[in-house]
Amino acid sequence: MPSRRRALDAVRSSRLRRAQRAKAHIKSPHPTDALDSLTEQVRSLTKEVRVLETLARTDELTGLPNRRAWDEQLTRELARARRRDAPLSVALLDLDRFKAFNDAHGHQVGDLLLVEAAAAWRAELRDTDILCRWGGDEFAALLPDCPEHEAERVTARLVTATPRQQSCVVGVACWNGGETADELLARSDTALYQAKRSVLVAQRGRAGRS
């Protein structure tokens, strides 16, 4: 993506300037100048590290948090829910028939659908909710302080908001108060699998009646 390339180019340019300044100050007899240069280099390096950390946790296509960021947030929110004895729901979303959409419209339009879906779903969530790109055409939503019945209402809005007259399949699980992050995700994944099977059965039923 252009934004990532610009960020990396900026990091390289900053490193080059820093190296040139360091080379120039080797000949400087003034300790104050050398100290000022070192301070500036430290500040520049700190900014570069922050940029790289952000890039490492961001999905290049959609701009959403990626799987790595999701794992960190889930661990944090699960610990918070445990301390407060608060509800926490996880929803896995899968764009329905995405491969067929890609085949019919091309991969560039398919990528655009992913970007538009990410933006549309993000707009339906609270600021405290976390939406990430799980991988491929799958996304994940982390819903703090959200019991399962409310999570089902939220995900119904996400299905409705899916752009380009497409739809998505959702699997929801609410933390039971004792399970690990992996166990919670496994239940959400099972719910997603069951939802996909239900959609497939319904589609086959419609095809058989036509």
Secondary structure as UniProt FT lines:
FT   HELIX           2..25
FT   TURN            26..27
FT   HELIX           31..56
FT   TURN            60..62
FT   HELIX           67..84
FT   STRAND          88..95
FT   TURN            96..97
FT   HELIX           98..105
FT   HELIX           107..123
FT   TURN            127..128
FT   STRAND          130..135
FT   TURN            136..137
FT   STRAND          138..144
FT   HELIX           148..161
FT   TURN            164..165
FT   STRAND          168..174
FT   HELIX           181..209
//
